Amino acid sequence: MMEKVSHKDMLEAGVHFGHLKRKWNPKMLPYIFAERKGIHLIDLNKTSESLEEAAHAVRQIVKSGRKVLFVATKKQAKEVVKAEAQRANMPFVTERWLGGMLTNFATIRRSVKKMESIRKLLDDKNTTSLTKKERLLLGRQLQKLSMVLGGIENLNRVPAAVYVVDITYEDIAIKEAKKLGIRTLGMVDTNSNPNSIDFPIPSNDDAANSIQLITSCLADAAIAGSKDRAQMKEENAKSEEKAPSEEKAAE
């Protein structure tokens, strides 16, 4: 069982602070607890339930051997999401969402292969055919590619789910995922439409502490899923070893 995030932790992280009332999306009404000084407050009971559901989904996906892509390109979320995705050994996009990153995955993979070949060429100490200028230009190209594609370098097929920090800000990623039938999870503030994704987590998607708390919970779920998978493989291997020895004994 995974540890549940307490209401105290959520309050301290400011998870409950929504947007100004005039900026709200009426579809968020079921998740709004109250209004104070013109600001909507999110019902943390709903956040807790939604987060638990999303974390369970992430754990099951990773246990099945698939990946969850972590996406956050807005300033206050980038570093947090990158660090948590790396901790969970999950792919991430935190610089720029390239159009077609999911819907045109084969082309993106070709760009990743190009990045890998440039890196190999530059790392090869025996390469003497490159001039100083060529090496410099390739170095710049590698830097650009690494910035955008570095987080999905090890993603060999489309992910089973996409987690985003702000569903309105990352609407292209959501649209691409939905087009391919990929499950979507995300932090949904009071100005967004929770019905546009599969697992909405009502929460403040602007405060760094709130982003950290929700994202780390999903990263923990991914880590738990990886452990479940490793354990399952171990048990399967043991039972396979056991079966032939039992057959010999029967003979």
C-alpha positions in Angstrom: 0.0 0.0 0.0 1.2 3.5 -0.9 1.3 6.3 1.7 -1.7 8.6 1.4 -1.0 12.4 1.1 -2.5 14.1 4.1 -4.8 17.1 4.0 -2.2 19.0 6.2 0.5 18.5 3.5 -1.9 19.6 0.8 -2.9 22.7 2.8 0.7 23.6 3.5 1.6 23.2 -0.2 -1.4 25.5 -1.3 -3.0 22.7 -3.3 -6.4 24.1 -2.5 -5.9 27.6 -4.0 -7.7 28.0 -7.3 -8.0 31.0 -9.6 -10.1 34.1 -9.4 -13.9 33.4 -9.5 -14.2 35.3 -12.8 -11.7 33.0 -14.5 -13.4 29.8 -13.5 -14.7 27.0 -15.7 -18.2 26.0 -14.6 -17.4 22.3 -15.2 -15.1 22.6 -12.1 -18.1 23.2 -9.8 -18.1 19.7 -8.3 -14.5 20.2 -7.2 -14.9 23.6 -5.6 -15.4 23.8 -1.9 -15.8 27.6 -1.3 -15.0 31.1 -2.5 -12.9 33.5 -0.4 -12.0 37.1 -1.4 -13.0 36.3 -5.0 -10.8 33.2 -5.2 -12.1 29.7 -5.6 -10.9 27.1 -3.1 -10.6 23.4 -4.2 -12.2 20.6 -2.2 -9.2 18.6 -0.8 -11.4 15.6 -0.2 -12.0 15.4 -4.0 -8.2 16.1 -4.6 -7.3 13.2 -2.3 -9.8 10.8 -4.0 -8.7 11.8 -7.5 -5.0 11.6 -6.7 -5.4 8.1 -5.3 -7.2 7.0 -8.5 -4.5 8.5 -10.7 -1.7 7.0 -8.6 -3.3 3.6 -8.8 -3.6 3.9 -12.6 0.1 4.9 -12.9 1.2 2.0 -10.7 -0.8 -0.5 -12.8 0.5 0.9 -16.1 4.2 0.7 -14.9 3.6 -2.8 -13.5 2.5 -3.9 -16.9 5.8 -2.8 -18.4 4.6 0.4 -20.1 5.6 4.0 -19.5 4.0 7.2 -18.3 5.2 10.4 -20.1 5.5 13.4 -17.7 4.8 16.7 -19.4 5.3 20.3 -18.0 6.7 23.1 -20.1 5.7 26.1 -18.0 8.4 27.8 -16.0 7.5 26.9 -12.4 6.9 23.2 -13.2 9.8 22.3 -15.5 12.5 21.5 -13.0 10.2 19.8 -10.5 8.7 17.5 -13.2 12.0 16.7 -14.8 13.5 15.7 -11.4 10.5 13.5 -10.4 10.3 11.8 -13.8 14.1 11.0 -13.6 13.7 9.7 -10.0 10.9 7.4 -11.3 12.9 6.5 -14.5 10.0 7.8 -16.6 10.2 9.8 -19.9 9.6 13.5 -19.7 9.1 16.6 -21.9 9.9 19.9 -20.0 11.3 22.2 -22.7 9.0 22.4 -25.7 6.2 20.1 -26.9 7.0 19.3 -30.6 3.9 19.0 -32.7 3.5 15.3 -33.5 5.5 14.1 -30.6 2.9 11.3 -30.1 0.9 11.3 -33.4 4.1 11.3 -35.5 6.2 9.2 -33.2 8.2 7.5 -36.0 9.6 10.9 -37.1 10.4 11.9 -33.5 12.3 8.5 -33.1 14.3 9.4 -36.2 15.3 12.7 -34.6 16.3 10.8 -31.4 18.5 8.4 -33.5 20.1 11.4 -35.2 20.9 12.9 -31.8 22.4 9.6 -30.7 24.6 9.3 -33.8 25.9 12.9 -33.4 26.8 12.1 -29.8 28.6 8.9 -30.8 30.5 10.8 -33.5 31.6 13.6 -31.0 32.5 11.1 -28.3 34.6 9.0 -30.6 38.2 10.0 -29.9 39.5 8.4 -33.1 37.4 10.7 -35.4 39.9 12.9 -37.1 37.7 13.7 -40.2 35.9 16.5 -38.4 37.2 20.0 -38.6 37.1 22.3 -35.5 34.2 24.2 -37.1 32.2 21.0 -37.9 32.7 19.8 -34.4 31.4 23.1 -33.0 28.3 23.0 -35.3 27.5 19.4 -34.4 28.0 20.2 -30.7 25.4 23.0 -31.0 23.0 20.7 -32.9 23.4 18.1 -30.2 22.7 20.6 -27.5 19.4 21.7 -29.2 18.2 18.2 -29.8 19.1 17.0 -26.3 17.2 19.9 -24.8 14.0 19.0 -26.6 14.4 15.2 -26.9 16.7 14.2 -24.1 13.8 13.2 -21.8 12.3 10.8 -24.4 15.6 9.2 -25.6 14.7 5.8 -24.1 11.1 5.9 -25.1 10.9 3.2 -27.8 7.2 3.2 -28.3 4.3 5.6 -27.5 3.6 5.8 -23.8 0.5 4.1 -22.2 -0.4 7.4 -20.4 0.5 11.1 -20.3 0.6 13.1 -17.1 0.5 16.9 -17.5 0.7 19.7 -14.9 -1.6 22.2 -16.5 -4.1 20.7 -19.0 -5.0 24.1 -20.6 -1.3 25.0 -21.1 -0.5 21.6 -22.4 -3.6 21.2 -24.6 -1.6 20.0 -27.7 -0.1 17.1 -25.7 -3.6 16.2 -24.4 -5.2 16.3 -27.9 -2.4 14.1 -29.4 -2.8 11.6 -26.6 -6.6 11.5 -27.0 -6.3 11.0 -30.7 -4.2 7.8 -30.1 -6.4 6.6 -27.2 -3.6 7.1 -24.7 -4.8 7.7 -21.2 -4.5 11.2 -19.8 -3.8 12.4 -16.2 -3.3 15.9 -15.0 -3.4 18.6 -12.4 -6.6 20.6 -13.1 -7.1 24.1 -11.7 -10.4 25.9 -11.4 -10.0 27.6 -14.9 -9.8 24.3 -16.8 -12.3 21.6 -18.0 -11.8 18.4 -15.9 -13.9 16.4 -18.4 -11.2 16.7 -21.1 -8.9 14.1 -19.5 -9.3 10.6 -18.0 -7.9 11.3 -14.5 -8.3 14.9 -13.5 -6.6 15.8 -10.2 -8.2 19.1 -8.9 -5.3 21.2 -7.7 -3.4 24.4 -7.9 -1.2 24.0 -11.0 0.7 27.3 -10.6 2.4 26.9 -7.2 5.7 25.1 -7.2 5.0 23.3 -3.9 1.6 22.1 -5.1 3.2 20.8 -8.3 5.9 19.1 -6.3 3.5 17.3 -4.0 1.2 16.0 -6.7 4.0 15.0 -9.1 6.1 13.3 -6.4 3.0 11.2 -5.5 2.7 10.0 -9.1 6.4 9.4 -9.3 6.2 7.3 -6.1 3.4 5.3 -7.8 5.6 4.7 -10.9 8.4 3.5 -8.6 6.0 1.2 -6.8 4.8 -0.2 -10.2 8.4 -0.9 -11.2 9.0 -2.8 -7.9 5.7 -4.8 -8.4 6.9 -5.7 -11.9 10.4 -6.8 -10.7 8.8 -8.9 -8.0 6.3 -10.5 -10.4 9.2 -11.4 -12.8 11.1 -12.9 -9.8 8.1 -15.0 -8.8 7.6 -16.2 -12.4 11.2 -17.2 -12.7 11.0 -19.2 -9.4 7.9 -21.0 -10.5 9.5 -21.9 -13.8 12.5 -23.3 -12.0 10.3 -25.2 -9.7 8.2 -26.8 -12.5 11.0 -28.9 -14.2 12.2 -30.2 -10.8 8.7 -31.3 -9.9 8.4 -33.1 -13.3 11.7 -34.9 -12.6 10.4 -36.0 -9.2 7.2 -37.3 -10.8 9.2 -39.5 -13.2 
